[in-house]
């Protein structure tokens, strides 16, 4: 089967004409995609803020060394009768008493 060079040339011309004609359409699609990306970035930023606010209530600052840490990851219980809960600073190992609040909120008791 022989390939006609004239048919190849006409096909490439049609493709280039189609590309030139669709350039404004492609630009519109790119602009649409860019606006969608910006909306998604704003959504991600909002989700990050919500996550920080949700987890921020479990972050404590050690009164001894000023280290910030997650209380849920560094807690342990002590006391048999008073059922006190303490968090231990991961840096200086100081035990810090924790108080509970409504809605599951917890906080380190201030010295």
PyMOL commands that set and color helices and strands:
alter all, ss='L'
color gray80, all
select helices_A, chain A and resi 5-56+102-104
alter helices_A, ss='H'
color red, helices_A
select strands_A, chain A and resi 59-61+68-70+75-78+84-88+95-100+106-108
alter strands_A, ss='S'
color yellow, strands_A
deselect
rebuild
show_as cartoon
